[in-house]
């Protein structure tokens, strides 16, 4: 899979994952970054469980990436916490 395909898949997965986790998103750049990281994390999780990791630009890979993005976003929220703006 090319770098551009990873970025597009990460952007889509990050956007979907951010709407699943907090329904607001953190901005397009952070969503894309967390989505790309989530795609990698999802691939590792699915490989560890014996399933196929990200295989290309298809619905299964999007599902794997979204699962990874949700995991990354939950960890991100646990570490970053909810900051209060005064």
N, C-alpha and C positions, 0 to 999 in steps of 0.2 A: 504494500500500500504506500502511495506517495505521501510526502509531507503535507501537501495541500489537502489530500483526502483525510489525513489525520486531523488537520485543523478544522475542516468542515464537519467531520464526525464529532470532534470534540466540542465545537460550538453548539451543534444541535443537542448533544448529550448534556452539556453544561446548562443549556437553557431549560431543557426538560427536567433535569435533576434539580435545578434551583426552584422551579415551580412546584415540584413534588415536596421538597424539604421546607421551603419558607415562603413560597408563593410571591416572591418579590424580586429575586435576582440581586446580584451584587454589582451589576454593570456588565456590559458586554465583554470587556477584556478579562475581568476576573472570572466570569462564567466560562469563557473559552479556555482559560488556563486551567481551571478546576475540572472542566470537561475533558481536556486532553489528559490530565493526570488521572482522572477517573477512568478513562478508556484503558490506560495502562494498568491501573489497579484492578479494574474489572477483569482484564485479561489474566492477571495473576491469580485472582480469586477463582475464576472459572477453570483455569489450568490446574490449580491445587485441588479442586473438587473433581477433577477427571473429565470435565466438559471441554468443548472446543473454545479457545480464546477468540479474540477478534480475528475474523477471517478475511475481511475486505469491506467494501462499502455496501452493506446489505442490512436488512432488518434485524437479523440475529446479532450482528456486530453492534448495531445501535442499542439493542437491548442490553448487551454486555456492558457497553459504555455507559449507559444510563444507570445501571446498577452500581458500577464503579463510581460514577459521579455522585450518586446519592451517598455512598459510603464516605467519599472524600468530603462532601459538604457537611455531613453530620459531624465528622471529625473536626472540620474547620470551625463549625459553630461551637463545638465543645472547647476548642482551644482559644478561639478569638472571643467567644462569649458575646453577649448582647451589650454593646456599648451605648451609653446614654449620651445624647447630645443635649447640652444645656443651652 
